[in-house]
Every structure is written in C-alpha cells, then in structure tokens.
Amino acid sequence: MQDFAFKKWWIPFVAGAFVVGCAGGVGNTASTSGGATTGTTGTSGTTGTTATTGTTGVTRSVPTVTLPSNRAEVRVSILSGQGRRIPGSLYAQLNGFRMRIGGTDIIPTDFIGSTDGINVQLDGYTTNKFSFSQDMGSSLGKSYQFLSFDMTKMFEEQLDGSLNQIFNGSFPLQNIPVEVPVVPGRESTVQVFLNNAALGFDFLFDRPTFDQNEFDFENALTGANRIQGFLSDMISFDISSVATRPGMASGGAADKFMISGDAMGISRSAGFDGSFDLFSPNFIESGVTTNPVQLPDGVAPGTYNVLEPDPSVIPPAVVRITALQGTWRDVNSVITNMGTSGIVVFPTSRPGQPQMAVAYVRSGNTFTELYFGEVTIGATTGTVTLWPISQANVDAGSRTGGFTGTLSNLTITAGTTKDGDYTLTGAPGSLAATGVFVVYSR
C-alpha cells in the first residue's frame, strides 16, 4: 500500500458546489432579470452599466478583461505509483474521460485530440494528463460532480522490458465523486490517485480487477467527501521593478507574482528546479516554470510544474517528480486599460471563501508597487484586505503592513459582479486610495 504521507492535496478546498454569482463567489443574488442592478456608466457605456433606477453615475475607466476563449480547459491528472518499476509491472491505457452533472449534462460534448488516451504505469510514481476543452455557451461556469473513464487495454512488463498485452476491451471506472469547476476562459485540474493496488489483473480468471476500498482510501473518499478540482491557470504580474520583493525558497528575489483565485505563488526566471514556489496554508512547494512560446497562430501559455521527492528512489530527495501542473499568462495579455492604479479580483472555486485580489501601481506598463490579499463581496458592497507583495511568502498570521478597504457601486450582470469602486484606508505608497476594481471573469 502506498505510504499516505507522500500524498499532498496541493490546493486545499472546502467541499461544495461551485456556483457563479453566489456570495463568496464574486457575485451575488441581487440581480433581477439578468440585468445590472447597481453600478456606474463606463466611459463607452459598455464597461460599466447604468443602474436599474436610471441614475447615471460618474464616468469611470474600467480595465478590460479578455479571456483566451469561451472554451473551458479541463485536465484530468492521474497520479500513479505504489512501488518500483520491475518485471511484472502493469500498464493501463485509460480513455473516454467524461464528467457529468445529473444524468444529462455530460462533457466533453465534442472531443478534439488523441483517441489513444493515456498510458499509465500503475506501480510507477508518474503524472499522466488527459485534457479536453468544452464550449461553455452562455454559461458563466458549472461544477461537475462525477468523473468516469474506461480502461481499454492493459499490459504487463516482461523481463526484457517489452510490454505484453493482457487485456483489450472496456473496463469502466464510473461515477467517481468529484467537484470540478468548469469556467469559460479558464483551466481546471482534478487529480486522481490510481495505482496497482486499486486497479489490477487476476491472472487466474484472466480479467482486470478493481478494489473500490483501496481507491477510496487513496483519494480520501470517505463519507460525503469528493475529489476537489481547482483553477490551475495562473496570471502573472512582473514584480522585477518593485522595491521590496518576496524571496524564493531556492534563494534570490522573485520577479513574478502568480495567482489563479485558488492558489498563488512566485517565480524567478524559468527553466530550473526552484524557479517556482507554490504557497499553501501549511507549506511552500517548489518546482519549475517555462516561459510562453510564440506560435504562428498566437502565444502558447507558460507552464509551471510542482515537484516532490520520488519515493521510489533512496534517498527520495535525490530525484524529484512532477506532482502538479498548470499554465500561466502575463496579465498584460488578458487585461488591458489597467491605468496607473487599481485592483483585480480573481474568483475562487471554493464556495463561501474569499476571492483573491491584487492591487497595483504602474508606471507605463511597469508595475512599481504590488499588493495581494482577499476580497469578500456581498449583495451591494464588499470588503478587501491587502498586504505588500513582500509578505506573500509569510505565514498569514505573521504578515505585516496590511490595510483594508471597502467595495461599492458594484456592476452586476446576470447575477455576477463584474467591477465596482474601492476605497482604501491607509493605502501605502502611491496606491490610489480610491479607484476601480475589475473581476477576472467573462
């Protein structure tokens, strides 16, 4: 049995449905017919809206959010491993990944990509990714509750390293309880532990086997627990010109702050182990980032990989393996018209939890000050708490230099807050005490 101590649920979550537009989800229930219920008129009449009373507010310039597309990107990450790779190791080909809400809302509705699925070494410590995209239509986001997939082939490793096929057919693994946010323009990941203690082969009866109890143990599926997905695409802010920056676990000052709404981290340069630190309430985990790549039809996002010691190697710290993957984009590629000062709110997929926020000061396109924190938005107002970016790698209870503020004049469309005004108390440096915030969403 795999040592449970090696498992880390990389992004901590609270179980519950992901509902766009509920309090605590950057939105609220104050909308009356899908139109804006409060707000101010934007410069062009499109970035802001007129309140339903017909009262026109002051002219204000709101940053423009441009999400990559209307499609949601979904990654199912199968984390395998229970022991060393040896002759007799089992390999499973997994395919037909799908998620559902109820009995009829099943995704993907269309599939573009390889039909071969993924090949998983069940007793090796590996990360195996199956990705698909889904057109979300007019939906602002959904939480999918069940994951299913099929094993279509199984192989056994021979003494010479070759693989002998021992199964060819369909062996379904169905209705795995999950909670996966699927949001237009965003990327989501759900991690599933699967090894040869749960999925095996009975050579006597010549058929695959599945141990439900072992699988549930590996994935902490007790009682009403579900495997929690998370938003895994991060937005990066260049902080190389900020005076005081957080330090990397590997040494040196960070030059990027990265945030998704469900997680945050810092980065320095790219391409080496230690160029990325991911923060959680209890630990900092390091890994590798790669830079975005210019392609003929656009720019492919950069990537981040969180690494952990390979428990199959003695000592484990000698070799590090991928435990979590995601993508990142520079903020200037997805948000324009940011002005010299403002706040960006990043929705979380955790119901009832605060949103993440970044406040900034810019000179041209250069960030000279950056602050991070959390936001809570109610029906008509909200609150914000911020700290200097230098405190990003400091435990929440030990941070210094924090300050607070309020949110008002919310622009609400289809029950979801899009933007509004902020007022800060004790704003430091050149950060404007009053201004506009925008929500990173469609």
N, C-alpha and C positions, 0 to 999 in steps of 0.2 A: 504493500500500500504506500502511496506517495506521502512523504512527510508533509503534513499540513502547514508546518512552519514556513515552507518555501513559498506558500501562496500569499499574495498580497492583492487585495481588491484595490486597484490602483486609484480609482476615483471613488471616494466614499459617497453613498447615496442614501436617501430616505425612500422607502418603497411607497408607491402610489402612482396614480395615473398622471401623465403629462398633459396638462390642459392649457392651451394657449388662451390667454385672456382672463385667467383667474388671478385673484390677489396673490402676490408672491410669484407670479409667472410673467411679469412685465405685462400687465393688462388688468382688467377688472370687469365687473359685471354691470357697469353703469350705462353701457351702450343701449340705446332704444331701437332700433331697426337697422343696426349695422352702420349707421352714420356716426359722425363725430358728435360728441355730446358737449364737450368743452374744448377750448383751445383758442388759438390766435391765428390770424391770417398771415401766411408766409409771404415772402417777397413776391413770388409769382402767383400766389393763390393756390399752389399745389403742395408745397412742402408743409404748410400749415393749413388749418381749416377754420371756418367760421363757426362759432358756437351755434347751437340749435335755436338760441334765443334771437339770433340775427345780429347780435352785437359783434362788431368787428374790432379786434384787438390791435395792438401796435404792430408795425411792420418789423419782422424779425427774419434773420437769415439762419436757416436750419441746415446742418450738414446733410449731404445726400448719400444714402446707403445704396450701394449697387451690389447685390448678391451675385455670385457667379452664375447662377441659373435658377430656374424654377424647380429643378430636379433635386431631390434629396439623395445624398450618397450614403449608403449603408454598408458597413463592414462587419462580417461575422468572423471573429478571430478564434480559431480552435487552438488551445494551448494543450499540448500533449506532454507525456513523459511520466514514467514511473521507475525507470531503471536504465542501465547502459544498453547501448545497441550491441546485440550479439546474434549469432546464427539462431534462427527461430523467431526473430523479431517480426511482428505483424505490422503490415501497412494497410491502411484503409483508404479507398477512394470515396470521397464524400461529394454529393451533388444534390441538386434540387432544393437548395435552400429557399425557404419561404417563411414569411411571418404573417400573422393574422390578428384581427380584432373580430370577435364573434365568429360567425360561420361564413360570412360572405366577403368581408373586406380583407383580401389576401394580396400581398405584394411579394415579389415584383409582378406587375401585370404584364410587363414585357421585359425581355431579357436580351441584353447585348453583351457579348463576351464569349469566353470559352465554355463549351459544353462538357468539358472533361472534369470539371470540379476541381477539388484539391486532393493531393495525396498526403496522408498523414502517417508518420511513423509513430505508432501508438505508444511505444515504450521509450521514445526519444524526447528530450526536452526541446520542443520545437514550437514555433508560432506559425500558423497556417491561416492565410487570409482569403476569404471569399467575399467579393464585392459586387454590389449591384446598385443601380440608380433607379429612382422612381419619380415619375412626373406627379407632382402634388396637386395639379389643377388649381382650384381656388382655395384649397386648404392651407391654413397657417401652421399646421403641424398636428401630428397624432402620436399616440403612444401605443405601440403594438405589443400584444400580451402573450403571444405564443410563437415559438420557433420550431420549425420542423425541417428535417433534411433526410436524405437517403444515403445508405452505404451501397454502392453499386458494384464494387469489386474489393477483394481482399487478397493480399499477397503475403507469402512467408519468405523471409530471407534465408538463403542457402549458405553452406559453408564457404563457397567461393564468392559470396557477395551478391549473386544474382537473385532475382525475385521469382518465385513460383506462384502462379495464380491458384488460389484455393477456393475462391467464390466469385461468381458472376451472376448478378441478378438484382433484386431490390430488397434491402433490409432497412425498413423505415425507423427513424427515431423521431417520434412525433410529440407535439404539444408540450414542449419544454417551456415552463413558465418563465417569461421574461418581462421586462419593462423597458422598451427601446424607443426613445424619442426619434421621430422621423419628421424632419423640418425642411421646408424648401430652402435651397441655397446653402444648407449646412451638411456636415458629415457626422454620422453617428457610428459608434462601435459597440458591439456586445461581445464579451469574452466568455467562452465556454471551455471548461476543463474536460478533456476526454482522453483516457489512456487505456492500456490493455487490461487493466483490472475491471473496467466497466464494459468495454467492447472487446470481445474475444472470439475464439473459434473452438468449437467442440469437434475434435478430430475423430472421435468415436462415431458421432452421428452426422459428421460432415456438414456442419451448419454453423453460422455465426451465433454468438450469444451476447446478451446484454444484461448487465447487473444493475437494475434500477437503483438499489440502495447505495451501491458504490458511486454511481453517477451523482446521486443526490448529495452524498457526503462531499464529494469533490467540489461540488458547486454550491455548497451551503444551502441546499434546498430543503429546509425544514419548515414545517407548519405552512404559513402563508407566504414564505419568502419567495422572491423571484430573482432571477439573474438581471442585474441592473445594467442597462446600456447607458451611454453618455455621449455628449457632444465632443467629438475628438478633433475638430478643425479649429486651429488657433489663429488669432490675429496678432501680428507682431508690431510693436512700437519700437522704433530705433531710439535708444537712450544714450547713444555714444556721446552726445553733446550735453547731457545732464550732468550737473556738477558732482553730485554725490549719488553713487550707484550701488546696488547690492553686489556682494561678492559671490563668485561661483564656488561651488564645493571643491572644484579642481584647482582653484586659485585664479586670481585676476578679477577685474570688474566686468560685470555683464554689459553687453552692448545692445541687447534686445530684451524687452519685456513681452511675454506672450500670454494670451488669455483666451478662453473659449466660452466662459459662462459657467462651466462645470469644473474647470481647473485653470491653474495659472503656473507659469514658470519663467525662467530666464535663460538666456543663451549668450554665448561668446564665440564669435567666429563660427566655424562649421567644419564638419568632416572628421572629428576626432572624439573619442570617448571622453566625456567630461565637458563637451560643448553645449550640453543642455541639462538643466535641473528642473525637475517637476516637483511642485510643492503639494503636500497634503497636510492635514492637521497633525499628523504624527511623525512624518519623516520627509526627507528630501531624497529623491532618487535621480540618479544621473544617467545620461545617455548621449546620443549623437543627433545632431541636426545636419540636414543637407539643404543647400540653397535652391530657390526656384530655378527652373530651367526654361529658357526661351525656346519655344517650338514654332514651326511655321504658322500654326493657326492660333497662337496665343502663348501664354505662360503657364507652365505646369507648376503647381504649388510646391514649396519646400516640404520636407518631411522631418519628423522627429521620431526617434526610437528610444524608449526607456529600456535600460539593460539591467540585468540582475545576474548574480553568480550562477554558473551552471552546476547544479547539484550532482551531476553525474561525473564530475571531474574532482579529483582530490589533489590539493585543496580546492574548494569551489571558487575562490576568488581569482584563480589563475585564468579562467575562461569566463566570459560574460556573454549572455544570450539575450535576445530580444524578448521583452515581456509585454510591451505595449507600443503601438504605432499610431501615428496620426499625421496630419498635414498642417501647414501654416502658410498664411499670406501676409504680405505687408499691408498695414492699414490703409496706406495711400492708394492701393489698388482696389479697395472696396468701399472707401468712404472719401468723398470729396467735399469741397466747400467747408472745410473744418474751421476756418477763421484762425484767429490768434489764441483763442482760449475757449474751452468748453468741456463737456462731459459726454462720454459714450457709455451707454448701458448695454451689458451683454446678458441676455436672458439665460437663465439656468433651466435645466430639465427636471430639477428637484422641486416638486410641489411644496409650497409653503416656506421655501427657503429664500433668503435674499438673493437678488441679482448681483452680478459683479459689475464694477464700474471703473472707468479710467478717466481722470481729469488731466488736462494737458495745457501747456503753454507752448506756442510755436513762434518761431521767427522765420518767416517764409515757409519752407517745408521741413524745417529742422525743429525737432522737439527739444526745448531748453529746460522744461520742467515737466515732471510726470508724477501723478498720484494715483493710487489704486484703492479700492475699497468695495463697499457693498451698498445696495440700494433696496429699499422696500417701497413698493407703490401700491396705494390703496385706490379707492373709487375716484377720488378727486385730487388727492395730494400724496406726497411721499416724503421719505427721508433719505439722506445719504450720509455715510461716514467714510472718510478718506484718510490715508496716510501717505507720507512721502515714499517714493519708489525705493528709496534706500532701505525701507523696512520690509520689503517684500519677502525676504528670506528669514525674517524674525518671527518667532512664535507669536500668535495673535495676542496672548496675554502680556507680552513684553514689549510691544511696539510703542514708539514714542512719536510725538509730533502730530497726532491725529486731530482732526477737526470735523465738524458736522455741518449739515445744511438741510434745506427743505426743497421740495419739488412742488410746482404748481402749474396752473394753466395747461393741463395735460391735453394733448391732441389724441383723441381716442377714435379709432376706426375699426369697425367690425369687432368691437369689444376689446381691442388691443391697444395699449398705449404706444404711440409712435415717437412722440417727442414732447417737450414742455420746457418750462423755465426752471432754473435753480437759483437759490440764494444761499450763500455760504457764510458761516460765522467764523471769523478768524482765519480767512483764507491767506495762506502764506505767499511770499514771493510775489510774482507778477500774475498769479492766477486771479482772474476776474472774480469778484465777489458775487456778481450776478451774471447770468448768461443763459444759454440754451443747452439742453441735453437732447441727444438722439438715441434711439434704441436700434441696436444692430439686428434687424429683422426685416422681413419683406413688408 
